[in-house]
Amino acid sequence: MTINELLAPDQPITWLPWAVQYFFLIGLAYGALWLGAADLWRKAPDSRLQTLAAVLMMAAGLVAPIALTADLHQPARAWHFYAQTRFSSIMWYGAYLLPLFSLLSMGLGWLLLRPALASRGQGDDAIARLARLLCLGTWSSESWLKPLSLLAALSGLSIALYTGLETMVVAARPLWHTPWLPWLLVISALLGAQGALLLLNRVLAGWRGQTEATLLRQSRWTLALLALSLLGWALFGGASAAEASALYRLDPSWRLAAHWLLLTLCLLGALMLVGRGSRRVQSWRLWGLALLILHLVWGLRWLVLIQGQLAPKYGAGVYLYQIAWGPEGVLGILGTFGLLLALLVALSELVLTPYPHPNTDEAR
């Protein structure tokens, strides 16, 4: 009898948690851009929604490329994308699409914030003087908004496709190699932006009930579409769904993460169905919805990108992964979110003037 022994040496993962941060933050950026740009074309635009979308797209759009650069392991090698031509590489195209998106989103965000900057600049304090300086004059930017919003929205679409395709193109990982993946990343990114804007509307000065009602209505449809898309992937995802099923059977950490996400999805659905209640109940419901949405969107990326690497490209079994405490792990995640929070605070100080919370009779 001949015995063939199969060895599967443990290999470190190559995409670190920095990649999760990039996929999460860039999704918030282009999701907020789409929401803000779409509101410009409504018959009754919501200035509060536009301001919040601009704050989120600018903050997340600045932090996301930093996380991506850190995930290159040697950030200084990013210049190789420009020094060499690689038409067959998705990441080579992304090296040009991402700076273009950053430029257009920053420009659109600035135009959306100019009215708020002008209003904030009416004071005499140092922040007011800085706000007046950032307005770059008193000229009207109204005629530039819609054309730039179209260009920025198309650029956001290119980034959404790029981030999905750079993962989908890895044929050695069946979990990733499916056309369902870019769609799931896009629809979950839009849901994440809606959740983040719901949270910002509550946290930042100037809460508006109509803005909250609009975002809640939109997020219900987006969550339903995401749930149906996940079901469609599970039923018709082919090799990708089969790989997920194998990981579910073989890897306890994958199984735990999958159960956690399904529980989050069910809790979100239940909170969406909760009707009217007291002011306190509605406030807690909103906070729960926003935080659970962000948790679901971030967790989905962790499950796909990090847990998905625990299946060897070639070999048997699963790898073991223990997150590091340093910059390549927990510290990197906390630092990225800390930078995002700092930018959100700085931008809100420039464009939002505190005033009393509206009365509870306003439509929610």
C-alpha positions as CSV (number, residue, x, y, z in Angstrom):
1,M,0.0,0.0,0.0
2,T,1.3,3.5,-0.9
3,I,0.6,6.4,1.4
4,N,0.7,9.9,0.0
5,E,1.1,12.5,2.6
6,L,-0.2,16.0,1.9
7,L,1.4,19.0,3.7
8,A,-0.3,22.3,3.9
9,P,2.1,24.8,5.6
10,D,0.6,27.7,7.3
11,Q,1.0,31.0,5.3
12,P,0.5,34.5,6.5
13,I,-2.3,36.5,4.9
14,T,-1.3,39.2,2.4
15,W,-4.2,41.6,2.6
16,L,-4.1,43.0,6.2
17,P,-6.8,44.8,8.1
18,W,-5.7,48.0,6.3
19,A,-7.4,46.6,3.3
20,V,-10.7,46.3,5.2
21,Q,-10.4,49.9,6.3
22,Y,-9.8,51.0,2.7
23,F,-12.8,49.1,1.3
24,F,-15.0,50.4,4.1
25,L,-13.9,54.0,4.0
26,I,-13.9,54.3,0.2
27,G,-17.4,52.8,0.1
28,L,-18.5,55.5,2.6
29,A,-16.9,58.2,0.4
30,Y,-18.5,57.2,-3.0
31,G,-21.8,56.3,-1.3
32,A,-22.0,59.7,0.4
33,L,-21.0,61.3,-3.0
34,W,-23.9,59.6,-4.8
35,L,-26.4,60.5,-2.1
36,G,-25.3,64.2,-2.1
37,A,-25.1,64.4,-5.9
38,A,-28.6,62.8,-6.3
39,D,-30.1,65.3,-3.9
40,L,-29.0,68.1,-6.1
41,W,-31.4,66.9,-8.8
42,R,-34.4,66.7,-6.5
43,K,-37.2,69.2,-6.8
44,A,-36.8,70.2,-3.2
45,P,-33.1,69.7,-2.3
46,D,-32.1,69.1,1.3
47,S,-29.2,71.4,2.2
48,R,-28.7,69.5,5.5
49,L,-28.2,66.2,3.6
50,Q,-25.9,67.8,1.1
51,T,-23.7,69.3,3.9
52,L,-23.5,66.0,5.8
53,A,-22.7,64.1,2.6
54,A,-20.0,66.5,1.7
55,V,-18.4,66.2,5.2
56,L,-18.5,62.4,5.0
57,M,-17.2,62.1,1.5
58,M,-14.3,64.5,2.1
59,A,-13.3,62.9,5.5
60,A,-13.6,59.3,4.3
61,G,-12.1,60.1,0.9
62,L,-9.0,61.5,2.5
63,V,-8.4,58.6,5.0
64,A,-9.2,55.7,2.5
65,P,-6.1,56.2,0.3
66,I,-3.9,56.4,3.4
67,A,-5.2,53.0,4.5
68,L,-4.7,51.6,0.9
69,T,-1.1,52.9,0.8
70,A,-0.4,51.3,4.2
71,D,-1.7,48.0,2.9
72,L,1.0,47.9,0.3
73,H,3.4,46.8,3.1
74,Q,6.1,49.2,1.6
75,P,4.1,52.4,1.0
76,A,7.0,54.0,-0.9
77,R,6.6,51.5,-3.7
78,A,3.4,53.1,-4.8
79,W,5.4,55.2,-7.3
80,H,6.0,51.9,-9.3
81,F,2.4,52.2,-10.5
82,Y,3.3,55.4,-12.4
83,A,6.9,54.4,-13.3
84,Q,5.7,51.2,-15.1
85,T,2.9,50.5,-17.6
86,R,0.7,47.4,-16.8
87,F,-2.4,47.4,-18.9
88,S,-3.3,43.9,-17.6
89,S,-3.3,45.0,-14.0
90,I,-6.5,46.3,-12.3
91,M,-4.5,48.1,-9.7
92,W,-2.5,50.0,-12.3
93,Y,-5.8,51.5,-13.5
94,G,-6.8,52.2,-9.9
95,A,-3.6,54.2,-9.4
96,Y,-5.0,56.8,-11.8
97,L,-8.7,56.4,-11.0
98,L,-8.3,56.9,-7.3
99,P,-6.5,60.3,-7.4
100,L,-9.1,61.5,-10.0
101,F,-11.9,60.5,-7.6
102,S,-10.2,62.2,-4.7
103,L,-9.8,65.4,-6.8
104,L,-13.5,65.4,-8.0
105,S,-15.0,64.4,-4.7
106,M,-13.0,67.1,-2.9
107,G,-14.1,69.7,-5.4
108,L,-17.7,68.7,-5.2
109,G,-17.6,68.6,-1.4
110,W,-16.1,72.1,-1.3
111,L,-18.8,73.5,-3.6
112,L,-21.5,71.8,-1.5
113,L,-20.0,73.3,1.7
114,R,-19.5,76.8,0.4
115,P,-22.9,78.1,1.6
116,A,-22.3,76.6,5.0
117,L,-18.8,78.1,5.1
118,A,-20.2,81.5,4.2
119,S,-22.7,81.2,7.0
120,R,-20.1,80.1,9.5
121,G,-17.8,82.9,8.3
122,Q,-20.2,85.6,9.5
123,G,-18.7,85.5,13.0
124,D,-15.6,87.2,14.3
125,D,-13.7,84.2,15.8
126,A,-10.7,82.5,14.3
127,I,-12.8,79.6,12.8
128,A,-15.1,82.2,11.1
129,R,-12.1,83.9,9.6
130,L,-10.8,80.5,8.3
131,A,-14.3,79.7,6.9
132,R,-14.3,83.0,5.0
133,L,-10.9,82.3,3.6
134,L,-11.9,78.8,2.4
135,C,-14.9,80.3,0.5
136,L,-12.4,81.9,-1.9
137,G,-14.6,84.9,-2.4
138,T,-18.3,85.6,-2.7
139,W,-18.9,84.3,-6.3
140,S,-21.9,82.0,-6.9
141,S,-21.0,78.3,-7.4
142,E,-24.5,77.2,-8.2
143,S,-23.9,76.7,-12.0
144,W,-20.9,74.4,-11.3
145,L,-22.7,72.0,-8.9
146,K,-24.7,69.8,-11.2
147,P,-22.1,69.3,-14.0
148,L,-19.4,68.5,-11.4
149,S,-21.8,66.2,-9.6
150,L,-22.2,64.1,-12.7
151,L,-18.5,63.9,-13.3
152,A,-17.9,63.0,-9.6
153,A,-20.7,60.4,-9.6
154,L,-19.1,58.7,-12.7
155,S,-15.7,58.8,-11.0
156,G,-17.3,57.2,-7.9
157,L,-18.7,54.5,-10.1
158,S,-15.3,53.8,-11.5
159,I,-13.9,53.4,-8.0
160,A,-16.7,51.1,-7.0
161,L,-15.9,48.9,-10.1
162,Y,-12.2,49.1,-9.4
163,T,-12.4,48.0,-5.8
164,G,-14.7,45.2,-6.7
165,L,-12.8,44.0,-9.7
166,E,-9.4,44.1,-8.0
167,T,-10.7,41.4,-5.6
168,M,-12.9,39.5,-8.1
169,V,-9.9,39.1,-10.5
170,V,-8.1,36.7,-8.1
171,A,-9.2,33.5,-9.8
172,A,-7.3,31.4,-7.3
173,R,-9.8,32.3,-4.6
174,P,-13.3,31.1,-5.6
175,L,-14.9,33.0,-2.8
176,W,-13.8,36.3,-4.5
177,H,-14.0,35.2,-8.1
178,T,-17.7,36.0,-8.8
179,P,-19.6,38.9,-10.4
180,W,-21.7,39.0,-7.2
181,L,-18.8,40.4,-5.2
182,P,-18.6,43.9,-6.8
183,W,-22.4,44.3,-6.6
184,L,-22.4,43.3,-2.9
185,L,-19.6,45.7,-2.1
186,V,-21.4,48.6,-3.9
187,I,-24.9,48.0,-2.4
188,S,-23.4,47.6,1.1
189,A,-21.3,50.7,0.6
190,L,-24.4,52.7,-0.2
191,L,-26.1,51.3,2.9
192,G,-23.0,52.2,5.0
193,A,-23.1,55.8,3.8
194,Q,-26.8,56.0,4.7
195,G,-26.1,54.7,8.2
196,A,-23.2,57.1,8.6
197,L,-25.2,60.1,7.6
198,L,-28.0,59.0,10.0
199,L,-25.4,59.0,12.7
200,L,-23.9,62.3,11.7
201,N,-27.3,64.0,11.5
202,R,-27.8,63.1,15.2
203,V,-24.2,63.8,16.4
204,L,-23.5,67.1,14.6
205,A,-25.2,70.3,15.3
206,G,-28.4,71.1,13.3
207,W,-30.4,67.8,13.5
208,R,-33.2,67.8,10.9
209,G,-36.1,65.5,11.1
210,Q,-36.8,65.5,7.3
211,T,-33.3,64.5,6.6
212,E,-33.5,61.6,9.0
213,A,-36.9,60.5,7.5
214,T,-35.4,60.6,4.0
215,L,-32.3,58.6,5.0
216,L,-34.4,56.0,6.9
217,R,-36.7,55.5,3.9
218,Q,-33.7,55.0,1.6
219,S,-31.9,52.7,4.0
220,R,-35.0,50.4,4.2
221,W,-34.9,49.8,0.5
222,T,-31.1,49.4,0.4
223,L,-31.1,46.9,3.3
224,A,-33.8,44.9,1.6
225,L,-31.9,44.9,-1.7
226,L,-28.7,43.8,0.2
227,A,-30.5,41.0,1.9
228,L,-32.0,39.8,-1.5
229,S,-28.5,40.0,-3.1
230,L,-26.9,37.9,-0.3
231,L,-29.7,35.4,-0.8
232,G,-29.1,35.4,-4.6
233,W,-25.4,34.9,-4.1
234,A,-26.0,32.0,-1.7
235,L,-28.3,30.3,-4.1
236,F,-26.7,31.1,-7.5
237,G,-23.1,32.0,-6.5
238,G,-21.6,28.8,-7.9
239,A,-18.1,28.2,-6.8
240,S,-18.0,31.3,-4.6
241,A,-21.0,30.1,-2.6
242,A,-19.5,26.6,-2.4
243,E,-16.3,28.0,-1.1
244,A,-18.2,29.9,1.6
245,S,-20.1,26.7,2.5
246,A,-16.8,24.8,2.8
247,L,-15.3,27.5,5.0
248,Y,-18.4,27.5,7.2
249,R,-18.0,23.7,7.8
250,L,-14.2,23.7,8.3
251,D,-13.4,27.0,10.1
252,P,-15.0,27.8,13.4
253,S,-13.9,31.5,13.2
254,W,-15.6,31.8,9.8
255,R,-18.7,30.2,11.2
256,L,-18.8,32.5,14.2
257,A,-18.3,35.6,11.9
258,A,-21.1,34.4,9.5
259,H,-23.5,33.8,12.4
260,W,-22.6,37.3,13.8
261,L,-23.4,39.0,10.5
262,L,-26.6,37.1,10.1
263,L,-27.7,38.1,13.6
264,T,-26.8,41.7,12.8
265,L,-28.9,41.5,9.6
266,C,-31.9,40.1,11.4
267,L,-31.6,42.8,14.2
268,L,-31.5,45.5,11.5
269,G,-34.6,44.1,9.8
270,A,-36.4,44.0,13.1
271,L,-35.5,47.6,14.0
272,M,-36.6,48.7,10.5
273,L,-40.0,47.3,11.2
274,V,-40.5,48.9,14.6
275,G,-43.2,51.5,14.4
276,R,-43.6,54.9,16.1
277,G,-42.9,55.2,19.8
278,S,-41.9,57.7,22.4
279,R,-39.1,60.2,21.8
280,R,-36.7,58.1,23.8
281,V,-37.6,54.9,22.0
282,Q,-37.2,56.5,18.6
283,S,-33.8,58.0,19.5
284,W,-32.5,54.7,20.7
285,R,-33.9,53.0,17.6
286,L,-32.1,55.4,15.4
287,W,-28.8,55.0,17.2
288,G,-29.1,51.2,17.0
289,L,-29.9,51.3,13.3
290,A,-27.0,53.5,12.4
291,L,-24.4,51.6,14.5
292,L,-25.7,48.2,13.3
293,I,-25.6,49.3,9.7
294,L,-22.0,50.4,10.0
295,H,-21.1,47.2,11.9
296,L,-22.8,45.1,9.2
297,V,-21.0,46.8,6.3
298,W,-17.6,46.7,8.0
299,G,-18.1,43.1,9.1
300,L,-19.1,42.0,5.6
301,R,-15.7,43.3,4.3
302,W,-13.8,41.6,7.2
303,L,-15.5,38.3,6.4
304,V,-14.8,38.5,2.7
305,L,-11.3,40.0,2.7
306,I,-9.7,38.7,5.9
307,Q,-11.6,35.5,6.7
308,G,-11.7,34.7,3.0
309,Q,-7.9,34.5,3.0
310,L,-7.9,31.6,5.5
311,A,-8.6,29.2,2.7
312,P,-5.3,28.3,0.9
313,K,-5.1,29.2,-2.8
314,Y,-3.5,25.8,-3.4
315,G,-3.8,23.1,-0.8
316,A,-6.2,21.7,1.9
317,G,-7.5,22.8,5.2
318,V,-7.7,26.4,6.5
319,Y,-5.1,28.8,7.9
320,L,-5.2,30.2,11.4
321,Y,-5.3,34.0,11.8
322,Q,-4.7,36.0,15.0
323,I,-5.0,39.7,14.6
324,A,-1.9,41.6,15.6
325,W,-2.0,44.4,18.2
326,G,0.4,46.7,16.3
327,P,-0.1,49.0,13.2
328,E,-0.8,46.0,11.0
329,G,-3.8,45.1,13.2
330,V,-5.8,46.6,16.0
331,L,-3.7,49.8,16.3
332,G,-4.1,50.4,12.5
333,I,-7.8,50.0,12.7
334,L,-8.2,52.3,15.7
335,G,-5.8,54.8,14.2
336,T,-7.7,54.9,10.9
337,F,-11.0,55.5,12.6
338,G,-9.4,58.1,14.9
339,L,-8.1,60.0,11.9
340,L,-11.6,59.8,10.3
341,L,-13.2,61.1,13.5
342,A,-10.7,64.0,13.7
343,L,-11.4,65.1,10.2
344,L,-15.2,64.9,10.8
345,V,-14.8,67.1,13.9
346,A,-12.6,69.6,12.0
347,L,-15.0,69.9,9.1
348,S,-18.1,70.1,11.3
349,E,-16.5,73.0,13.2
350,L,-16.0,74.8,10.0
351,V,-19.4,74.4,8.4
352,L,-21.9,73.8,11.2
353,T,-23.1,76.5,13.7
354,P,-24.6,75.0,16.9
355,Y,-28.2,75.9,17.7
356,P,-30.9,74.3,19.8
357,H,-32.3,70.9,18.9
358,P,-35.6,71.2,17.1
359,N,-38.8,70.4,18.9
360,T,-40.2,66.8,18.9
361,D,-43.2,67.8,16.8
362,E,-41.1,68.0,13.6
363,A,-41.7,65.1,11.1
364,R,-39.3,62.2,11.7
